[in-house]
Amino acid sequence: MVKDSFTIYAYEAHSFTSLNQIHNSACQSGHGESRLCNPERSTKVPRQRYSFHTKKRTQKLSLQRFSFSMAKTFKYIILGGGVSAGYAAREFAKQGLKPGELAIISKEGVAPYERPALSKAYLFPESPARLPGFHVCVGSGGERLLPEWYNEKGIELILSTEIVKADLAAKSLTSAGGETFSYQTLIIATGSTVIRLTDFGVQGADAKNIFYLREVDDADKLYEAIKAKKNAKAVVVGGGYIGLELSAVLRLNNIDVTMVYPEPWCMPRLFTSGIAAFYEGYYANKGVKIIKGTVAVGFTANSDGEVKEVKLKDGRVLEADIVVVGVGGRPQTSLFKGQVEEEKGGIKTDSFFKTNISDVYAVGDVATFPLKLYGELRRVEHVDHSRKSAEQAVKAIKAAEDGNTVEEYDYLPYFYSRSFDLSWQFYGDNVGDTVLFGDNNPESSKPKFGSYWIKDGKVVGAFLEGGTPEENKDIAKVARVQPPAQDVDQLAKEGLSFASKI
């Protein structure tokens, strides 16, 4: 970090009515700092930023000291303190970093951590996960980067700091507290924010005990409510990642759970109806009630302002002590509107995550990048991409400084989830015709099944529930290689054995 500052001394006197007069007097008296009194070393400061209150005095003039701090300046700034920030910091350290060159600015009050833990182990009824146990980079089997690690590497963690203005032309960021940060290279890693029902004016959506999950503070509040509410009833609004994972963990806490979502089946952006039927059946066997084809349109609260009912569009009213909303997220790009090129809801980048603005990169959820495997631009919201895109950007930045380049980002889309005793993985693209194979009976003691997606005679995507590490590697290879598959019936018969032969 480079902190530029200077100090001037001024006399309290009626005769000093301008900054210039104070400047001249300070220099003549020998009290001025050399950069202020020497025009060649002076830092130019806008006069309107400073005001001096003077008053007539007959006694001996008293000396006062005024200090002015300029922007904190770094060679690199990572804006955002999520998963991408931690993995980018680790890559900077690998590539070579001098103390004081890098800062991470985060609105959260903790060092970067593996966010997926919040919807899983963090809410377990017994031995729940807690920081520092899941700081990055443990999610990928790497070293756990505690706050001390950043200090040892000379990386400044600027936490609990919200940036409210970004001037990319001036290469400066301004915080809500009025601090200014300057950089040579910026990595935008602001991630996504949750979509709230209050954004749509849903009646009563501001009641107490209606929860969203994005940060540790959110998880803490939900955990406290779970522990405080005995024999509670919970309504989970949404049937995607958050809805499925939190419904499972709420049931593990012996809470009565009802899921509500408008789609004909859960996880419709990824699951086929056949895949979804298994999970809906499995959840039902665990005691989760599922209401499909309708949405929450209002909430009522008790005299303490706590939610007590959820009103559905189809007219039904559900009792609720706890409501968890998981209806999606949106990338946090508003700071950069009109300054960078955008596409498909994100900031457009090249294969090195460089934007159209010199020395500005965007990674993770906010980046719309060339997906080389499919020859098109996409934006991917998943922790795996957040990790890998951050590492790619840092490699590209450091290589460019040496006049070199790195290979283009060649990402294979990957999604996964764990809930109850289940664990699934998906690789590739979920387009085209589908083939379902294996045992997808929700009553099975050890279900194992999967699906292939076939487009233009090639297998382009693969899903597997209950796979071993080796089997998961096999389906990943299928999605990467895209082998031909002309006979769909034969593919269904072969199932996993097809993947093992690739």
N, C-alpha and C positions, 0 to 999 in steps of 0.2 A: 504494500500500500504506500502511496505517496500522498502525504497530506501537506498542502501548500497553505501557508498562513503568514500573516505579517502583523505587526503591532505598531500602533502610533500612540504618542502621548499628546495630550492637549490640556491647556489651562482652562479652568472654568472662569470665563470672563465675558463681559458683555461685548467686548471688542471683537471676539472671535465669532463671526457670523457665517463662516463658510468653511467647507472642508479644505479649500486651498489655503486659507489663513491658518488653520490648525496645522496643516501639512508644513507650511513655511516656518511657523514658529517652532514646531517640533524639530525640524532639521537644523534651524539656526541654534537651538539650545543644545543640540547634540543628543537629544533623546529619541530621534527617529531611527527606525531600523534601516539598514543600508539599502534594502530593496525599495523602500518607500522614498528615501531621500535621493537616491541615485536614479535618475531617469532611465538609464540604460538597463537597470535591473528591476525597475518598478513593475508591479503587477497592476494593470489597469482595472479599476473597480468602478462600476456605475454609481454615480453620486446618489441617485434616488434610493439606494438600498439602505442608506445610513442617515440618521438624524441625530443632531446634537442639541441638547437643551442647555442654554446658558442663562446666567442671571448676574445682575450687578453685585459686585462684592467689593468692599473697601479694605478688607483685611488682606493678608498675604495670599497670593494666588496659590491654589492647591493643584497638584499634578494628578491627573487621572489617566488611566490606561484603557485603551480600547483595542480589542482583538478581533480580527476578522479571519474566519476559516473558509478556505476555498473548497472546491469539490474534492472528494476523495477519488483518487485516480488509480485505475488498475489496468494492467495489460489485457486481462481477460475478465469478463463478468459473465456468470451464469445466472440468468434471471429465472427464479423458480427453485424450490428446494425439495422436489420430489425424487422419484427413482432416477430419472435422467440425470439430475444434478450430481447425485452420488457416483454414478458410473462414469460420468464425464470427468469428475474430479480424479477418480482413480486412474483414468486413462491419461490425464494431464501429468499425474505423478509418474506414471510409467514412461511417458515420452520425454520427460525432463522439464522441471518447473523450478523457477527461482522463488525463494520466499517473498511474499508480498505481491506476486504477479497476478494471483487469481483470487476472486471473491465470489461467494455464492450468496445471493440475496433472496431471502425466503420470508413469506408472510407467516409461516408457521414458526413455532418457538423451539423446534427440535431439529437436530441434524437429519439429513436424508435417511429415509427408512423404506423398507419393502412394503408398499401400500396394500398388497393383497392380503396380508395378515389380518387386516382390520375386519374383514367380513368372515373370517374363519377362526383361527386360534385365539384371537384377541377376546372373543366373546364366549369362549368355552366356559362351562360351569365349574370345571376343575382345572387347576394349573393353567390359567389363561396366559397367553403370550404377553409380554410387556417389554418395552424398551428398557435397556439397550439391546435386548435379545434379537431384534430383527432389523437393526440398522443395515443399510446396504453394506456389502454386496452378498449377504448370506443367501439371498434368494436364488442365486445362480451358482452356489457352492463356493463363493469367494470369501475373501477376508472381510470380517465385520469392521466397518469403518466407524469407530467411536468418535465423539467430538475431539478427543485428544489426538486422533490420527490427523485431522485437518490442521491442528495447531503444530504438530511435528513437521508437517509438510509445508508450513508457511502459508496455508490457505485460510483466508479470512471468512468465517461464517457470520454473515450479517442477518440475524434472525429476528422474528417478530417485526419485520419491516415490510410495509406494503408500498409498492411503487405505483404512483398514480399518474405519472406522466413519463413518456418515453419520446425523446427527440433524437431520431436516428441520424438525422443530418448533422446534428451537433455532437452526436455520440455521448449523450447524457441521459441519465435517469433521475427522476425526482421522487422522493418518498412522501408519504402522507405527513410526515413530521417536518418536511421542508429540507431534508438533506439532499445533496446532489452528488451523484456518482458518475464519473467519466470513465470511458473505456476505450481501448483500441479495437478489441474484438468482443462481440456480444453473442452469446448463445441463448436463444429464447427457449426456455424449458418450462413454460407456465402451465402446461397440462390442461386438464379440463375442470370445469366446475359443474356441480349437479344442477339439473333442471328442477326447479321448485314449483309446487302447485300454486304458491302465492304469485308466481310469475303470470299465471293465467287467471288470477282473480277468483280462485276456487273458494267458495264460502267457508269460513272457519278454518282455513288451512294454516292459520297462524296460532292455533291452539297449542297448549303445552303438550309434551309427550308425542309430538309428531316429529319423527327423526329422519335425517338424511345422513348418508355415510360417505365421507370423502377424506377426512383428516382424523388424526388421533383424538382431538378434542371431541369430534362427533362420536367416535367409538366410546369414549369415556362416558359421555352423557347417556348413550344407549345402554351401556353396561350397568350404570347406576340405576336406571329405570327398571331393567330386568331384575336386579337384585331387590329393588324396593317393592315391586309389584308381585305379590304372592297370588298364585292361581289366576294369573292375568290372562286376558284375551288380547291377541295381537292381530292386526290386519296389515298385511304386506301388499302395498300397491305397486304392481309391476311384476312381470314374469320373465325378466331377463337375468343377467348374471347376479346382480344384487338381490333381486327377489328370491331366486332359488337358493343362493348361499345363506342369506339371512333367515329365510324360512326354516332351513335345516338347523341352523345354530339356535334359533329360538325354541324349536322343538326339543333340542338337547337340554335346554334350560326348563323343560316341563311347562312351557307356555302353550296355550291353545292358539293355533295359527290358522288364519284364513288368507289365502292368496287371491288377489283380484287383478285381472288383466283383460284388455279388450280383444286380444288376438285369439284365433281359434286354437292355438297351442303355445306352450312356453318356448322361449328362446327362438322366435320365428326367424330372426336374421341369420341363424346358423342351423338350427335343427330342422329336419324334415318331420312330417307328421308321425312317421314311424318311430323315429328316435324320441320325439317328445312324448309319445304314448308310454314309453317305458318309464321315463322320469315322473310323469304325472301319476302313473300307477304306483310307483315306488314311494313317492311322497304321500300319496293317499294311505298306503299301508303303514306309514309312519305317523299317521294322524293329522296330516296337513289337509285342510279342506281347500278346494280350488273352485273359484268362480270365474268363468271365462265369458268373453263377449260383452263386457260392460266396464264402466269406469267409475271412479269416485268423483262425485260432483259436489260434495259438501261434507262438513263435519260439525258436530255439536259438542259443546263443552259443558262441564259441570260448573258449580259456583266458584271453584278454585281456578277456573280457566283451563282445566285439563280435558283433553279429548275424551269423549265417552261414546260417541257414535260416528259411524261412517255411512254417509248416504250414497247409494249407488244410482246410476242413471236408470237402471231397470226398475227402480222403485224400492228395492230392498234396503233395509237399514241393519247394519252390523254393529254389535256392541264391540267396543275397543278400549282397552286401557293404554295400549301402545300402538302407534301406527308407524310403520317404516315405509318410506317412499323411495322407490328405485325405478324412475321412469326415463333414465338416460342422462347424458351429460352434453356439454357443449365446450368446444375448445376456447381457451381464454386468449383471445387475440385482439380484444378491443383497444388495447394500448397502442396498437400498431396500424389501426385502420387508416387507409389513405397514405401510408408510408411504405408498405411492402405489397408486392403482388400476391393476391389470394386466389385460391381455386378449391372447389369442392369443400368449402367450409373451413379450410385451413390456410396456412401460409405456404405458398408455393416455393419449393426448393429444387435443387438439382440432386444428383445421386450422392453428393457429398454434404447435403443438407445446408448448402449455401443459398441464401435468398437472392433477390435481384438487387439488394443493397450491399455495397462493399463491406466486408468484415462483419456481416450479420448472418447468423445461422439459426435455424429452427429445428427442434428435434421432438420426438415423442408425439403426443396426441395432437399438437398444433401443426405438424408438418404434413403437407401434401407433397408426396415425393414420387419419383418414377419407380414403379414396381417392375423391375427388369424382367422377371419371369413371365409376366403377362403383357408387357409392352404398353402400360397405361399408368396414369397418375392415380394414386390412392392416398387416403388418409387412414391410418390404422390406430385404433385405440386399444392398446394392450401392453402389459408390462414388459413382455419380451422385446417388442419393438422399441419401447422406451429405453431399455438398456442398450440395445445394439445400435440404434440410431445415434445415441449420445457418444458412444465409443467411435463410431464412424466419423462424426463431425470433428472430434478432437484429433483423430489421426489425420484427417484432411487439413485441418488448420496447421498442425505442426509440420506436415509434409510441405505445405505451400510456403512456409517460412524458410524452408531449406531449398526452395526451388524445385521440389519434387511433387509427385502426386500419388494417390492411392487407388486401389481398384474400386470400381463403382459398387455401390451398395446393391447387393443381390439377395434380397430378403425373401424367405419362405414364410408366408403367413402362418401363424401358430397361435392357437387358443387352448386353454385348458381350464378345468375347474375340479374342485374337490368338495364333496358334501356328504354327510352321513358316512357310509362306508364306500362311497362311490368315487371314482376318479376317471375322468375322460380327457382325451387329447384329440385335437383336430389340426391337420396340416393342409395347406393348399388353398384351393378355391372351391366354394360350394355353389357351383353352377352346372347346369346340364341335367342329365338323367341320373337317377340314384339306384343303388343296389344295397339292400339291407341283408346282413348275414349274421349268423351266430345266435346265441341264446339271449333274447331280449324280453324274457318273461320276468316281470317285476316281482314275481313270487319266488324266483330262483334264489338259492342261498349264495351262489357265486356267479352272478350274471356276467357274461362276456359277449359282447356283440359289437358290430361296427357297420360302417357304410362307406361306399365309394361313390364319387361323383364322376360321371363320364361325359366328356364334351368332345365332339368331332372325333370320336373313336379312340380317345385317350383318357386315361384316369388322371383327373386334375386335382382331386381332393380325397382325403381319407380321414375317417373318424373311428375312434376305438374307445370303448368303455371297458375298464377292468384289465387293460393290457399290462404286460410286464415291460420293464425298461427296454428290453431287446425288441419286443413286438412294437413298441412305440417308435423305435428307431426305424423299423421296417416300413411302417406306414408313412413316416416322414420321407423316406427315400422314394416311395411310390409317388408322393406328391411332387417331389423335386424332379424325378426322372420322367414322369408322365408316360408310362408304358402304354402300348396299344391294348385295347380291350374291345374286340368286335362282338364277342358273344357274351351278352349280359347275363344270360342264364348260367353259363359256365363260370362266370366271375362270382356269381352268388354262391355257387356250389363250392368253389375253391376257398372263398373267404380269406382268412388270414394267411393261408398257405400261398396265395397269389403274391402277397407282399413279401413273404420270406424268400421268394425265388428271384426277386429283383436285385 
